Amino acid sequence: MPNDFTNFGLKDSLLTGLTAIGFRQPTPVQNAVIPVLLAGKDAVVESQTGSGKTHAFLLPLLSRLEKHEDLAQLVITAPSRELATQTYEMAKALLTASNEHWSTHLYVGGSDKERQIEKLQRQQPDIVIGTPGRILDLVSSAALRVDQVRFLVIDEADMTLDMGFLNQVDAIASKMPAALQTAVFSATIPDKLQPFLRKYLHAPEQIKLAPKSVINPQVENWLFATGGKNKAELVAQLLTIGQPYLALVFANTKQTVDDLTDYLKQKGLRVAKIHGGLQPRERKRVMKQVENLEYQYVVATDLAARGIDIPGVSLVINYELPKDLEFFVHRVGRTGRNGLEGTAITLYRPAEENLVAQLEHIGVKFVPKTLEKGQIVTTYDRQRRTQRRATQQKLDPTLIGYVKKARGKGKPGYRKKIKQAISDDRRRKRKIEQRAEHLQQKQKRKAQR
C-alpha cells in the first residue's frame, strides 16, 4: 500500500501542488480510490464525512484531463450549495498550487443564472462543479454542454437521494456519453440508490471504508437530562463554561434555531445562525464570518451537519435529538476532526429515553453529566433506577414489602436495616442452595453403589 502520494502515478504538477498545500500522507480512502479511478474504472465508495474523499476523486481525475476542444470533461455534483462551494474551493486551491490551468466553474442556486448563461455562450469550462438543480437548468437551456464529459462524480449520494435531487442527477447523466466513467461517494448506500447505480455504472469497484467506531473516539459524548429545566438557559451556561474555540448547537427546525439564537443574543453571546430559510447570499456571508472566527457560537439545523465543513469546532451541542438518528452521527462528526479532541453534549428529556438507548445500541458511549454550582460534573448513570428495580425483583416478595415499609417509616438507620435484610436474605438463599446441592450429591453417590 502506498505510503505517500508519489507511488500512485499522479501528474508531477499535482504532486508539487500537494506538497505546496501541505499534503504528505494519503488517507485510507485516498489509498483505496486513487488507483481505481486512475485505472479508468467506475467506483461506488462508502466513506464517512471528513475522510479525505474529495481529494480521493480530484487527484486521479485531474491527472487524466486532456487538452482538447473547449467542452466540459469533468462534472462533480453535490446536494447543497455549501458542499459544492467547498469542493470548488478545494479544486481551485489544488489547481493553483499545481500551476494547472483548467477552467473551473461553480454552478449553484442563488447565483446569477443569466450571467452564467452569457459566459457559457462565450466559453465552456473544463470542470463543472455544482448542485444538480442549477447544472440541469443550464444543460436544459442548452447553455452548458455535457455531451463530451468523460468523468462524473456524485458526491454525498445518500444526501442527494434524501433531498430529492437524484432525478435531476439522472437527467444530467442521461445527456452524457455511454463511455462515461462514474464515481459515487456516499456515507451509506441506501436500497433506493441501487437502480441509479445499475443504470449508469459499469462493473464498479465497491469500496467500503467503515469507520472503526460509529463515533470518532476523539469525541467525548456527554449526556444531560433536562427534566423540567429551561433548556435554552442550560445551553447558555454550557456554551460559556470552558470557552470553546468554536461551538455548534443543533436544533431540528428553523423556528427553533431562530428562537434559540434570539435567546442567546439576549444573554450577550455573539451568535450566528444557519438554516435553509436564509437567502443564499446571506448564508454564504455568515459562513465566511464563521470561518474568519467572527462568531464563536453557531446555531444550525441539520443542513450544517451534512452540508458544511466548519474547521475548528471543539464543541457540539444537540439542543434536540434529531428525528433521524443518522443525523446524530453527522452532527457529532463536526468536532474531533484532523486528530483534535472534541466534546459533544446531548440534551434529552425522559420521553426520549428510547432514542438514547438506540444510540447506545449502535455504539455511542455516553458519560452522564450535570451542572452543579456552575461546574460540569459526572453524575449517576440514568439506568440506575432500572438496575435497582431489577435487583429488587430478585428478592422475595416479603423482602420487597419490608423494603417499602422501612422506606415509608423513614426512621434513622432504615438504609442500614434494608442493607442488612438484603444481606440476610442472600445468606439464607445460599444455605438453601448448598443444602440442595449436598442432597443431590448424596443421592448420586447412593445410586452409584
Residue pairs with C-beta under 8 A, 6 or more apart in sequence:
1 31
2 8
2 26
2 31
3 25
4 24
4 25
4 26
5 15
5 18
5 23
5 26
5 59
6 15
8 26
8 34
8 35
8 38
8 59
8 60
9 38
9 63
10 34
10 38
10 59
10 60
10 63
11 62
11 63
11 98
11 100
13 98
13 99
13 100
14 59
14 62
14 63
14 94
14 98
14 100
16 97
16 98
16 99
17 94
17 95
17 96
17 97
17 98
17 99
17 100
18 59
18 94
18 97
18 98
20 97
20 98
21 93
21 94
21 97
23 55
26 34
26 52
27 51
27 52
27 56
28 51
28 209
29 45
29 47
29 51
29 52
29 53
29 56
29 207
29 209
30 52
30 53
30 55
30 56
30 59
32 45
32 56
32 207
32 209
33 43
33 45
33 53
33 56
33 57
33 60
33 183
33 207
34 56
34 59
34 60
35 60
36 43
36 205
36 207
37 43
37 56
37 57
37 60
37 61
37 64
37 181
37 183
38 60
38 63
38 64
40 64
40 181
41 181
41 203
41 204
41 205
42 181
42 182
42 183
42 201
42 202
42 203
42 204
42 205
43 182
43 183
43 184
43 204
43 205
43 206
43 207
44 183
44 184
44 186
44 189
44 197
44 201
44 204
44 205
44 206
44 207
45 53
45 56
45 183
45 184
45 185
45 186
45 207
45 208
45 209
46 186
46 187
46 188
46 189
46 207
46 208
46 209
46 210
47 53
47 56
47 185
47 187
47 207
47 208
47 209
48 187
48 209
48 211
48 333
49 187
49 306
49 309
49 330
49 333
50 309
50 333
50 337
51 209
53 155
53 185
54 86
54 87
54 90
54 155
55 90
55 94
56 185
57 76
57 153
57 155
57 183
57 185
58 87
58 90
58 91
58 94
59 94
61 74
61 151
61 153
61 183
62 74
62 91
62 94
62 95
62 98
62 100
62 102
64 150
64 151
65 73
65 74
65 102
65 126
65 127
66 73
69 148
70 123
70 124
71 124
71 145
71 147
71 148
71 149
72 124
72 125
72 126
72 127
72 128
72 144
72 145
72 146
72 148
72 149
73 126
73 127
73 148
73 149
73 150
73 151
74 126
74 127
74 128
74 149
74 150
74 151
74 152
74 153
75 127
75 128
75 129
75 135
75 146
75 149
75 151
75 152
75 153
75 172
75 176
76 84
76 87
76 91
76 127
76 128
76 129
76 130
76 152
76 153
76 155
77 84
77 130
77 131
77 132
77 135
77 152
77 153
77 154
77 155
77 160
77 169
77 172
78 84
78 86
78 87
78 129
78 130
78 131
78 155
78 156
78 160
79 131
79 132
79 155
79 156
79 159
79 160
79 163
79 165
79 306
79 307
80 131
80 156
80 159
80 163
80 303
80 306
80 307
80 308
81 108
81 109
81 110
81 131
81 280
81 283
81 284
81 307
82 283
82 287
82 303
82 307
82 308
83 155
83 156
83 306
83 307
83 308
84 106
84 107
84 108
84 129
84 130
84 131
85 106
85 108
85 284
86 308
86 309
87 129
87 155
88 104
88 106
88 129
91 104
91 127
91 129
92 104
94 100
95 101
95 102
95 104
102 126
102 127
103 123
103 125
103 126
103 127
104 125
104 126
104 127
104 129
105 116
105 119
105 125
105 127
105 128
105 129
105 130
106 129
106 130
107 116
107 128
107 129
107 130
107 131
107 134
107 135
107 138
107 144
108 130
108 131
108 134
108 280
109 131
109 133
109 134
109 280
110 279
110 280
110 281
110 284
111 134
111 280
113 134
113 137
113 138
116 138
116 143
117 138
117 141
117 143
120 138
120 143
120 144
121 143
124 144
124 145
128 135
128 144
128 146
131 165
132 160
132 165
132 168
132 169
132 172
133 165
133 168
135 144
135 168
135 172
136 168
136 171
136 172
138 144
139 145
139 146
139 171
139 172
139 175
140 171
146 172
146 175
146 176
147 175
147 176
147 177
148 177
149 176
149 177
149 180
150 177
150 179
150 180
150 181
151 180
151 181
151 182
151 183
152 173
152 176
152 180
152 181
152 182
152 183
152 200
153 182
153 183
153 184
153 185
154 160
154 169
154 182
154 183
154 184
154 185
155 185
156 185
156 186
156 187
156 306
157 166
157 184
157 185
157 186
157 189
157 193
158 186
158 187
158 188
158 189
158 190
158 193
159 186
159 187
159 306
159 307
160 166
160 169
161 190
161 192
161 193
166 193
166 196
169 196
170 196
170 199
173 180
173 182
173 200
180 200
182 200
182 201
182 204
184 193
184 197
184 201
184 204
186 193
187 330
188 326
189 197
197 204
213 363
214 329
214 362
214 363
214 364
215 221
215 329
215 332
215 333
215 344
215 363
215 364
215 365
216 332
216 333
216 336
216 337
216 342
218 336
218 339
218 340
218 341
218 342
219 332
219 335
219 336
219 341
219 342
219 343
219 344
220 341
220 342
220 343
220 344
220 367
221 332
221 344
221 346
221 364
221 365
221 366
221 367
222 343
222 344
222 345
222 346
222 366
222 367
222 368
222 369
222 376
223 345
223 346
223 348
223 356
223 366
223 367
223 368
223 369
223 382
224 234
224 238
224 345
224 346
224 347
224 348
224 369
224 370
224 371
225 348
225 349
225 350
225 368
225 370
225 382
226 234
226 347
226 348
226 349
227 349
227 350
231 319
231 347
232 259
232 260
232 263
232 264
234 347
234 371
235 249
235 260
235 264
235 317
235 319
235 347
236 263
236 264
236 267
236 269
237 371
237 374
238 317
238 345
238 371
238 376
239 247
239 249
239 264
239 269
239 297
239 315
239 317
240 269
241 374
241 375
241 376
242 376
244 296
244 314
244 315
244 343
245 296
245 312
245 313
245 314
245 315
246 290
246 293
246 296
246 297
246 298
246 310
246 312
246 313
246 314
246 315
247 296
247 297
247 298
247 313
247 314
247 315
247 316
247 317
248 298
248 300
248 304
248 310
248 313
248 315
248 316
248 317
248 331
248 334
248 335
249 260
249 297
249 298
249 299
249 300
249 316
249 317
249 319
250 299
250 300
250 301
250 302
250 304
250 305
250 316
250 317
250 318
250 319
250 320
250 322
250 331
251 257
251 260
251 299
251 300
251 301
251 319
251 320
252 301
252 302
252 320
252 322
252 323
253 301
254 275
254 276
254 277
254 301
256 319
256 320
257 273
257 274
257 275
257 299
257 300
257 301
258 273
258 275
260 299
260 319
261 271
261 272
261 273
261 299
264 271
264 297
264 299
265 271
269 296
269 297
270 294
270 295
270 296
270 297
271 295
271 297
271 298
271 299
272 286
272 289
272 290
272 295
272 297
272 298
272 299
273 286
273 298
273 299
273 300
274 283
274 286
274 287
274 290
274 298
274 299
274 300
274 301
274 303
274 304
274 308
275 300
275 301
275 303
276 301
276 303
278 286
286 295
287 308
287 310
289 295
290 298
290 310
291 310
291 311
293 312
298 304
298 310
299 319
300 308
302 322
302 327
302 330
302 331
304 310
304 334
305 327
305 330
305 331
305 333
305 334
306 327
306 330
310 334
311 337
311 338
313 334
313 335
313 337
313 342
314 335
314 340
314 341
314 342
314 343
315 335
315 342
315 343
315 344
315 345
316 331
316 332
316 334
316 335
316 342
316 343
316 344
316 345
317 344
317 345
317 346
317 347
318 328
318 331
318 332
318 344
318 345
318 346
318 347
319 347
320 347
321 328
321 346
321 348
321 352
321 355
321 356
322 328
322 331
325 355
325 358
325 359
325 362
328 346
328 359
328 364
331 344
332 344
335 342
335 343
335 344
336 342
345 369
346 356
346 366
348 355
348 356
353 382
356 366
356 382
359 366
360 366
367 378
368 378
368 379
368 380
368 381
368 382
369 376
369 377
369 378
369 379
370 376
370 377
370 379
371 377
392 400
392 403
395 403
395 422
395 425
396 425
399 421
399 422
399 425
402 418
402 421
403 418
403 421
406 414
406 417
406 418
406 421
407 414
407 418
